[in-house]
Amino acid sequence: MIQFASRSVNKIDDILVRELHPYRMSWLAPLVFIYLMAGFFPDYKSYMEKATLFLILWLSVVTLNGFLNAVNAIYEIL
């Protein structure tokens, strides 16, 4: 995806890739998996759920911030 964006003539996709870091979204799958499997460890369930929910929230906020930065950068070039 990153290589396709760099080869295109359009600069908007370059900005989106630079600001959003698409690989960041791939971190959500293991975090959701850990959150769902926390029930198998009853002694640590609450700690695992809190930690993974914190990381999911942090990742979502960082991604949203990157998206807003990308929208701003696109607005500036248009």
ZIKAWO-V657181 format. One record per residue. RES is the residue in three letters. PHI is phi in degrees with one decimal (NA if undefined). Layout:
res: (RES | RES)
phi: (PHI | PHI)
//
This chain:
res: (MET | ILE | GLN | PHE | ALA | SER | ARG | SER | VAL | ASN | LYS | ILE | ASP | ASP | ILE | LEU | VAL | ARG | GLU | LEU | HIS | PRO | TYR | ARG | MET | SER | TRP | LEU | ALA | PRO | LEU | VAL | PHE | ILE | TYR | LEU | MET | ALA | GLY | PHE | PHE | PRO | ASP | TYR | LYS | SER | TYR | MET | GLU | LYS | ALA | THR | LEU | PHE | LEU | ILE | LEU | TRP | LEU | SER | VAL | VAL | THR | LEU | ASN | GLY | PHE | LEU | ASN | ALA | VAL | ASN | ALA | ILE | TYR | GLU | ILE | LEU)
phi: (NA | -66.6 | -70.2 | -66.0 | -66.7 | -73.1 | -84.3 | -79.0 | -79.0 | -68.6 | -90.4 | -65.4 | -67.7 | -63.2 | -65.7 | -60.7 | -67.0 | -65.1 | -87.2 | -86.1 | 51.5 | -55.5 | -66.0 | -63.0 | -69.5 | -71.9 | -73.5 | -66.4 | -60.3 | -65.5 | -66.5 | -65.7 | -61.6 | -62.6 | -62.0 | -70.7 | -88.7 | -63.2 | -64.7 | -77.3 | -122.8 | -60.5 | -68.5 | -112.7 | -56.3 | -66.3 | -66.7 | -65.4 | -64.9 | -64.8 | -65.3 | -69.9 | -65.1 | -62.0 | -66.2 | -64.5 | -64.4 | -60.1 | -63.6 | -65.6 | -67.0 | -63.8 | -67.1 | -63.0 | -62.0 | -63.0 | -64.0 | -66.0 | -63.7 | -66.1 | -61.4 | -64.6 | -65.5 | -65.7 | -62.2 | -68.4 | -83.2 | -86.3)
//
